[in-house]
Amino acid sequence: MSIWGEKCVRCGERRTRDTYEGLPTCEECIQNLKARLRAETEGHRVCPMDGAAMSKEIVYNVVLDRCPSCGGMWLDGGELELLRTGIEAGMASDLGHALFVPPF
């Protein structure tokens, strides 16, 4: 293993010293795996607008319920703030990459 760690087996992009189930896995991928596990354990919900069975979606590692017929998205308590934090972190990361100009 290098001093920076091995490449993540999930995304293959980031180097990490973290592991998940014995395999090198970066923190972002670990959070995504945990969100998927939460989505699988949550019960399916019914849309309060039209009564259709909603599907689970993961956005910024937050499990959201989406209605396939009306397109409504429903959040549990605290999820809106988690989404906002994830979006702001992603925008800051994108901004940092946009400002970097490699030397010629």
N, C-alpha and C positions, 0 to 999 in steps of 0.2 A: 504494500500500500504506500502511496506517496504521502508526503507530509500534508498535502491538501485533501487527502482522502480519495476514495474511488468515485467513479462516475455513478450517479443514481441509476439503478436498474429500471426504474419506472419511466423517467423522462429522458435519460441518457444525456442530459445537458449540464447539470450542475454537479460539482464535486462535493462529496460529503463524508463526514466521519460518523454520521448517524446511521442507524440500522432499523429496519422494520422486519420482524420475523426472520432475523438473521441475514438479511440482504441489505447492501448499502442503498439507502433511500434518503433523499433530501427532505428537508423540513416541509417544503411546499407540497411534495407528493404525500408525505405522511398525513398532513392536514386534509388533503383531498381524499385519501383512503378512509380517514376517520369520518368525514362527511358522508361518504358513500355508505359506510356501516350504519350511521345514524338514519339515513334515508331508508335503508332496508328494514330497520327495526321499527320505524314509525308506521302507524296504521294509515291506510288510505283514507282520505277525507272526501267529503262531498261538497261541491261548490255551493256556497250560500245563495248565489244568484239564480242558478238554473238547475241545481240538483245533480249535475253530471259528476262522475267519479274523476277526481283530479289526479294528475301525474306528478311525480317528484322530479325536481330539477336542482342541480347544484350549480350555484353561481358564487364565485369568490369563496368557496368552501362553506356556503350557507345553503341549507336544504329549504327549497321553496316549493309551494304547491301551486300548480298551474292548471287551470280549467281548459281542456281541449276544445270545448264548444264555444265559450264566450271569450276565451283568451285572458281571463282575469288571473291575477297573481295574488296569492294570499301568503302573508308572513305571520309567523308566531312572534310572541313578545321578544323584543331585543334584536330581531333579525334585520330590521331596517338599519339600525346603527352599525351592525356588523357589515352589512353591504356597503354602507357609506365609507367605513374605514377601509375595506378592501379596495373600493374604487379609488379612494384618495391615494392609497399606497401604490396602486398600479399606475395611476397618473403621474405620481412623483417619480416612479421608476422610469416610465416612458420619457418624461421630461429630462431626467438625468442622461438617458441614452441620446436624446436629441441634441443636448448641449455639448456632448463630447465630439470634438473634431480631431480625428487622428492626424498626426504630423505626416507630411509628405516624405 
